Structure formats: structure tokens, C-alpha cells
Amino acid sequence: MESKEQLLEKIEILKNKLTGNMMSDMEIRDQIHNIEMKVNGVKPEDSHFDCIGCGS
């Protein structure tokens, strides 16, 4: 299990990969969103169920 600090570091690495092009950034933004949900406890870790509230 990754620590909160490790997850936040992953988010920063992914944010640095963003290009500003919405179409090419969609996958990266999705990864960031999924990590943020883990950090915030919105989605059970390693759950195959997606977030119902936002449709991700």
C-alpha cells in the first residue's frame, strides 16, 4: 500500500507531464483524478468499481 506522500508525489509527476492539450492530457488527468480519489478516501483502494458520482 502506498503512503499518502507517495501518491501526492505521483500526482506531481503526472502534472508535470501535462501538455495543455485537452485531448492528449485526458489520460493523464484521469490518472491524477484516480490517485486524488485514493488520497481523499473517495474510492476504495484497488477497487474495480468506478466513482458513481462523477462517472470516472
MDAnalysis code that builds the backbone (N, CA, C; Angstrom):
import MDAnalysis as mda
import numpy as np

u = mda.Universe.empty(168, n_residues=56, atom_resindex=np.repeat(np.arange(56), 3), trajectory=True)
u.add_TopologyAttr("name", ["N", "CA", "C"] * 56)
u.add_TopologyAttr("resid", np.arange(1, 57))
u.add_TopologyAttr("resname", ["MET", "GLU", "SER", "LYS", "GLU", "GLN", "LEU", "LEU", "GLU", "LYS", "ILE", "GLU", "ILE", "LEU", "LYS", "ASN", "LYS", "LEU", "THR", "GLY", "ASN", "MET", "MET", "SER", "ASP", "MET", "GLU", "ILE", "ARG", "ASP", "GLN", "ILE", "HIS", "ASN", "ILE", "GLU", "MET", "LYS", "VAL", "ASN", "GLY", "VAL", "LYS", "PRO", "GLU", "ASP", "SER", "HIS", "PHE", "ASP", "CYS", "ILE", "GLY", "CYS", "GLY", "SER"])
u.atoms.positions = np.array([
    [0.848, -1.188, 0.000],
    [0.000, 0.000, 0.000],
    [0.890, 1.246, 0.000],
    [0.538, 2.162, -0.866],
    [1.342, 3.373, -0.981],
    [0.917, 4.399, 0.069],
    [1.889, 5.150, 0.541],
    [1.585, 6.188, 1.520],
    [0.986, 7.401, 0.813],
    [0.378, 8.268, 1.600],
    [-0.206, 9.491, 1.049],
    [0.869, 10.316, 0.354],
    [2.062, 10.366, 0.933],
    [3.157, 11.127, 0.346],
    [3.558, 10.564, -1.014],
    [3.585, 9.237, -1.132],
    [3.928, 8.611, -2.408],
    [2.871, 8.936, -3.465],
    [1.609, 8.907, -3.063],
    [0.532, 9.214, -4.000],
    [0.595, 10.670, -4.446],
    [0.867, 11.585, -3.507],
    [0.978, 13.005, -3.857],
    [2.165, 13.244, -4.786],
    [3.240, 12.506, -4.580],
    [4.406, 12.625, -5.460],
    [4.053, 12.164, -6.871],
    [3.283, 11.071, -6.980],
    [2.836, 10.586, -8.287],
    [1.993, 11.646, -8.996],
    [1.131, 12.315, -8.231],
    [0.288, 13.369, -8.804],
    [1.161, 14.477, -9.381],
    [2.190, 14.895, -8.642],
    [3.071, 15.965, -9.111],
    [3.815, 15.556, -10.386],
    [4.272, 14.314, -10.428],
    [4.964, 13.811, -11.621],
    [4.022, 13.844, -12.819],
    [2.785, 13.399, -12.614],
    [1.812, 13.399, -13.704],
    [1.465, 14.822, -14.135],
    [1.323, 15.734, -13.185],
    [1.007, 17.124, -13.522],
    [2.106, 17.739, -14.380],
    [3.346, 17.345, -14.144],
    [4.464, 17.858, -14.933],
    [4.448, 17.328, -16.363],
    [3.699, 16.258, -16.618],
    [3.599, 15.685, -17.962],
    [2.484, 16.325, -18.788],
    [1.641, 17.141, -18.150],
    [0.530, 17.761, -18.874],
    [1.057, 18.711, -19.934],
    [0.409, 18.676, -21.106],
    [0.858, 19.481, -22.238],
    [0.010, 20.729, -22.440],
    [-1.190, 20.756, -21.886],
    [-2.096, 21.867, -22.134],
    [-3.085, 21.542, -23.238],
    [-2.848, 20.440, -23.933],
    [-3.768, 19.982, -24.967],
    [-4.769, 19.034, -24.319],
    [-6.029, 19.459, -24.282],
    [-7.046, 18.695, -23.559],
    [-7.141, 17.243, -24.038],
    [-7.072, 17.039, -25.335],
    [-7.223, 15.674, -25.868],
    [-6.047, 14.779, -25.466],
    [-4.843, 15.301, -25.551],
    [-3.695, 14.466, -25.208],
    [-3.514, 14.331, -23.699],
    [-4.100, 15.247, -22.929],
    [-3.968, 15.214, -21.467],
    [-5.055, 14.390, -20.776],
    [-6.048, 13.929, -21.520],
    [-7.190, 13.249, -20.891],
    [-6.769, 12.046, -20.059],
    [-5.895, 11.216, -20.593],
    [-5.468, 10.011, -19.868],
    [-4.692, 10.379, -18.607],
    [-3.810, 11.374, -18.718],
    [-3.024, 11.809, -17.556],
    [-3.949, 12.388, -16.493],
    [-4.911, 13.222, -16.913],
    [-5.853, 13.815, -15.958],
    [-6.695, 12.732, -15.274],
    [-7.033, 11.676, -16.012],
    [-7.789, 10.565, -15.432],
    [-6.953, 9.861, -14.366],
    [-5.668, 9.661, -14.651],
    [-4.778, 9.032, -13.666],
    [-4.663, 9.904, -12.417],
    [-4.517, 11.230, -12.624],
    [-4.432, 12.152, -11.491],
    [-5.704, 12.074, -10.663],
    [-6.853, 12.072, -11.333],
    [-8.143, 12.017, -10.642],
    [-8.261, 10.742, -9.808],
    [-7.862, 9.610, -10.378],
    [-7.947, 8.338, -9.654],
    [-7.053, 8.339, -8.418],
    [-5.859, 8.901, -8.527],
    [-4.950, 8.974, -7.375],
    [-5.527, 9.918, -6.321],
    [-6.075, 11.060, -6.767],
    [-6.672, 12.009, -5.818],
    [-7.833, 11.377, -5.065],
    [-8.609, 10.524, -5.736],
    [-9.708, 9.836, -5.052],
    [-9.163, 8.919, -3.961],
    [-8.049, 8.230, -4.229],
    [-7.430, 7.379, -3.206],
    [-6.947, 8.215, -2.030],
    [-6.291, 9.353, -2.339],
    [-5.763, 10.227, -1.297],
    [-6.896, 10.744, -0.410],
    [-8.005, 11.100, -1.039],
    [-9.137, 11.678, -0.308],
    [-10.091, 10.629, 0.246],
    [-9.820, 9.361, -0.018],
    [-10.669, 8.295, 0.502],
    [-12.027, 8.206, -0.166],
    [-12.135, 8.705, -1.386],
    [-13.422, 8.688, -2.086],
    [-13.699, 7.328, -2.701],
    [-12.642, 6.650, -3.124],
    [-12.786, 5.359, -3.789],
    [-11.954, 4.334, -3.030],
    [-12.527, 3.200, -2.713],
    [-11.738, 2.180, -2.011],
    [-10.513, 1.799, -2.830],
    [-9.391, 1.703, -2.179],
    [-8.143, 1.381, -2.863],
    [-8.252, 0.031, -3.555],
    [-7.737, -0.029, -4.772],
    [-7.740, -1.238, -5.592],
    [-9.142, -1.742, -5.914],
    [-10.118, -0.862, -5.867],
    [-11.480, -1.248, -6.203],
    [-11.653, -1.216, -7.712],
    [-12.365, -2.196, -8.256],
    [-12.641, -2.160, -9.683],
    [-13.925, -1.384, -9.962],
    [-14.606, -0.945, -8.908],
    [-15.799, -0.135, -9.070],
    [-15.393, 1.306, -9.277],
    [-15.999, 1.942, -10.273],
    [-15.676, 3.330, -10.559],
    [-16.547, 4.255, -9.732],
    [-16.127, 5.492, -9.688],
    [-16.840, 6.514, -8.943],
    [-18.190, 6.766, -9.594],
    [-19.254, 6.578, -8.867],
    [-20.600, 6.790, -9.415],
    [-20.912, 8.287, -9.503],
    [-20.425, 9.061, -8.557],
    [-20.735, 10.474, -8.515],
    [-20.264, 11.256, -9.721],
    [-19.063, 10.966, -10.216],
    [-18.534, 11.745, -11.343],
    [-18.466, 10.935, -12.615],
    [-18.736, 9.643, -12.556],
    [-18.735, 8.818, -13.744],
    [-17.364, 8.391, -14.209],
    [-16.342, 8.608, -13.414],
    [-14.986, 8.228, -13.827],
    [-14.810, 6.723, -13.760],
])
